[in-house]
Structure formats: C-alpha cells, structure tokens
Amino acid sequence: MIGKTHNIWNLKALLGWDGGERFHSGYSINSDELPASFYIRWHSLANKKTYNKTIKVSEDIRNKMREYHDIRCGYYDLLLPYKDNILLGLAPDGMISVFLNGGCFDNELQFKVQAVEYKVADDFVYPELSEEAQSYVDEHGVPVGIW
C-alpha cells in the first residue's frame, strides 16, 4: 500500500502546511490551526484499487487535542501533555482508522470509516509489490477486515 499519514504535530506553527517533514510512514503537517477536514486518496497495491474519502475533524476530537494532561515520559522525562497527532490508518479494503496520539500517548482509536473506490485512468498501472509482500499475498490473500 502506498500512502501518506498526515500528523498534526505540535499546536504551534513550525513549517506551515508544506508537509515536508517525514514522520514514520507518513508526513508531518505543522500548523497553528487544525483543518476542518482531510481529503485522502491512496492506492492499495495489494488489491490494485484506489480509494478516497474526506475525513471531518469533529469538535470532540478538537477538544481531546486541547485537553491538558500532566504527564511526563521518555528518557529525559519530558512534559508532553497533549494528544497532538492525528493518525490515519489506511487499509487495502478501503477502511480508514482514525487515531489520536502524542509523545506520551499510545494510539487511541476515535472511529473507523469506509472509503469509496476511486476510478483511475484506464491506462493507470499499479506498481508491483515487493517479492516478500507478493509472496505473503499469494500465500494468505489480501489482508482485509483485520484493521
């Protein structure tokens, strides 16, 4: 699966909305303001389909991100009191899992939503899976419904 995971990283503006800083398997977006929604489109290489969906950021999620927690963690015992990351988990069957997390917090599932299949150009060619990934899919099938 090819995709970007956009994270709202810190509530202060550092780089703007250019999304240039890579964060794990995705990209960071640094801004003062949380957007009202995210539009996402991705190619599932496992089942050769493209999906899209608009994810709205609810007031409930905004309030959870504003909530202060007196919590320290890590080697330097840093104070990281906010759930300041939104993580979008993209599955081969078009399922999107939306999580909140932060420096001292594990992923907290907010909701799941089903994306719709997006029609790509007839001449679009999906990149091939790596040999290891293709071997897994050949043996076990496309891992859908486990996300």
C-alpha positions, 0 to 999 in steps of 0.5 A: 500500500502506498500512502501518506499519514498526515500528523498534526504535530505540535499546536504551534506553527513550525513549517506551515502546511508544506508537509515536508517533514517525514514522520514514520510512514507518513508526513508531518503537517505543522500548523497553528490551526487544525483543518476542518477536514482531510481529503485522502486518496491512496492506492492499495497495491495489494488489491490494485484499487484506489480509494478516497474519502474526506475525513471531518475533524469533529469538535470532540476530537478538537477538544481531546487535542486541547485537553491538558494532561500532566504527564511526563515520559521518555528518557529525559522525562519530558512534559508532553501533555497533549494528544497532538497527532492525528493518525490515519490508518489506511487499509487495502479494503478501503477502511480508514482508522482514525487515531489520536496520539502524542509523545506520551500517548499510545494510539487511541482509536476515535472511529473507523470509516469506509472509503469509496473506490476511486476510478483511475485512468484506464491506462493507470498501472499499479506498481508491483509489490515487493517479492516478500509482500507478493509472496505473503499475498499469494500465500494468505490473500489480501489482508482485509477486515483485520484493521 
